[in-house]
């Protein structure tokens, strides 16, 4: 059964929504092509490396975010739902199929709604296990960071 994007407690969810002047399939392509992820997935000066993706429901995903001071943040996870050109749901609650992580943080629900005129309603939601996790994510810069990433995603998708 598909995960619903409604009826989730607001005190545990952060959402970024934009209308992007790019067709949904190009945004989805950026999200599902390992070679494209380093070009947009985190705000600069951070970079992405070691991308591995098995883009299917139950498939594993892994990448490393690399900071300007040598920080390395492994990002393992599992895809919970994949609907080509429409939805990607993934979580860090599992480090690989179905190996629980030590500290789950969120489930991400990314949707691409084709508006029929070459534009897409892009929605990226981060659902957290607790209000404290949501607050921590917000303090880490969710809105600014995910906004920058959405801009980088759109810019790359326009070139495809």
C-alpha positions as CSV (number, residue, x, y, z in Angstrom):
1,X,0.0,0.0,0.0
2,X,1.5,3.4,-0.9
3,X,2.4,5.8,1.9
4,X,0.1,8.7,2.2
5,X,1.5,12.2,2.3
6,X,-1.3,13.6,4.4
7,X,-2.4,13.2,8.0
8,X,1.0,13.1,9.7
9,X,1.6,15.1,12.9
10,X,3.0,18.5,12.0
11,X,5.2,18.5,15.0
12,X,7.3,15.7,13.4
13,X,7.4,16.7,9.8
14,X,9.4,19.3,7.8
15,X,8.3,20.1,4.2
16,X,9.8,21.9,1.3
17,X,7.4,22.4,-1.7
18,X,8.1,24.2,-5.0
19,X,6.8,24.6,-8.5
20,X,9.8,23.8,-10.7
21,X,9.9,24.6,-14.4
22,X,11.1,21.2,-15.3
23,X,9.2,18.0,-16.3
24,X,8.8,15.5,-13.5
25,X,10.7,12.8,-15.3
26,X,13.9,14.9,-15.4
27,X,13.7,15.6,-11.6
28,X,13.2,11.9,-11.0
29,X,16.2,11.1,-13.3
30,X,18.4,13.4,-11.1
31,X,17.1,11.5,-8.0
32,X,17.8,8.1,-9.4
33,X,21.0,8.3,-11.4
34,X,24.1,7.8,-9.3
35,X,26.3,9.9,-11.5
36,X,24.0,12.9,-11.2
37,X,23.7,12.9,-7.3
38,X,27.1,14.5,-6.7
39,X,26.1,17.5,-8.9
40,X,23.1,18.6,-6.7
41,X,22.4,16.6,-3.5
42,X,24.0,18.7,-0.8
43,X,24.7,22.5,-0.4
44,X,28.2,23.6,-1.4
45,X,30.9,23.5,-0.1
46,X,29.8,20.0,0.9
47,X,30.1,17.3,-1.8
48,X,28.8,13.8,-2.4
49,X,30.8,10.7,-3.1
50,X,30.5,6.9,-3.1
51,X,26.9,6.8,-4.5
52,X,25.3,3.4,-4.8
53,X,21.6,3.0,-5.6
54,X,19.3,0.1,-6.2
55,X,16.2,2.2,-7.0
56,X,13.3,-0.1,-6.3
57,X,11.0,-0.7,-3.4
58,X,13.2,-2.6,-0.8
59,X,16.4,-1.6,-2.6
60,X,19.4,-0.1,-0.8
61,X,20.8,3.4,-1.2
62,X,24.1,4.8,0.0
63,X,26.1,7.9,-0.4
64,X,28.6,9.9,1.6
65,X,28.4,13.6,2.3
66,X,31.8,15.2,2.5
67,X,32.4,18.5,4.4
68,X,34.9,21.2,3.7
69,X,36.9,20.3,6.8
70,X,37.2,16.6,6.0
71,X,33.9,15.5,7.6
72,X,32.4,12.3,6.1
73,X,28.8,11.6,6.8
74,X,27.7,8.2,5.6
75,X,24.0,8.1,4.4
76,X,22.9,4.5,4.2
77,X,19.2,3.7,3.7
78,X,16.5,1.7,2.1
79,X,13.8,2.7,-0.5
80,X,10.4,2.0,1.0
81,X,8.4,3.0,-2.1
82,X,9.4,3.9,-5.6
83,X,6.9,5.0,-8.3
84,X,8.8,6.1,-11.4
85,X,8.5,9.8,-12.2
86,X,6.1,10.3,-9.2
87,X,7.4,9.3,-5.8
88,X,10.5,8.1,-3.9
89,X,10.2,7.2,-0.2
90,X,13.4,6.2,1.6
91,X,14.6,5.9,5.2
92,X,17.7,5.7,7.3
93,X,15.8,3.4,9.7
94,X,17.6,0.6,7.9
95,X,21.2,0.6,6.8
96,X,20.5,-2.0,4.2
97,X,17.6,-4.4,3.5
98,X,16.3,-5.0,6.4
99,X,19.1,-4.3,8.8
100,X,18.0,-1.8,11.4
101,X,20.1,1.3,12.0
102,X,21.4,2.2,15.4
103,X,19.4,5.5,15.5
104,X,16.7,6.1,12.9
105,X,16.2,9.8,12.1
106,X,13.7,10.2,9.3
107,X,11.6,8.9,6.4
108,X,11.8,11.1,3.3
109,X,8.9,11.3,0.9
110,X,9.8,13.0,-2.4
111,X,6.9,13.5,-4.8
112,X,6.9,14.9,-8.4
113,X,3.4,16.0,-9.6
114,X,3.4,16.8,-13.3
115,X,1.3,19.9,-13.7
116,X,0.9,19.4,-17.5
117,X,2.7,22.4,-18.7
118,X,6.3,21.3,-18.4
119,X,6.3,22.2,-14.7
120,X,6.3,20.0,-11.6
121,X,5.1,20.4,-8.1
122,X,8.1,19.1,-6.2
123,X,7.5,18.2,-2.5
124,X,10.2,16.9,-0.2
125,X,9.0,15.9,3.3
126,X,11.1,14.7,6.2
127,X,9.1,12.7,8.7
128,X,10.8,12.2,12.1
129,X,10.4,9.7,14.9
130,X,10.0,12.5,17.5
131,X,9.3,16.2,17.8
132,X,12.9,16.5,19.1
133,X,14.4,14.9,16.0
134,X,12.3,17.3,13.9
135,X,13.5,20.3,15.9
136,X,17.1,19.1,15.6
137,X,16.8,18.8,11.8
138,X,15.2,22.2,11.6
139,X,18.1,23.7,13.7
140,X,20.6,21.9,11.3
141,X,19.2,24.1,8.6
142,X,16.5,22.0,6.9
143,X,14.7,24.9,5.2
144,X,17.8,26.6,3.9
145,X,19.8,23.5,3.0
146,X,16.9,21.6,1.3
147,X,16.0,24.8,-0.5
148,X,19.5,25.2,-1.9
149,X,19.5,21.5,-2.9
150,X,16.1,22.0,-4.7
151,X,17.6,25.0,-6.6
152,X,20.6,22.8,-7.6
153,X,18.3,19.9,-8.6
154,X,16.3,22.2,-10.8
155,X,19.3,23.8,-12.4
156,X,20.8,20.4,-13.2
157,X,17.5,19.0,-14.5
158,X,17.1,21.9,-16.9
159,X,20.3,20.7,-18.6
160,X,19.1,17.1,-19.2
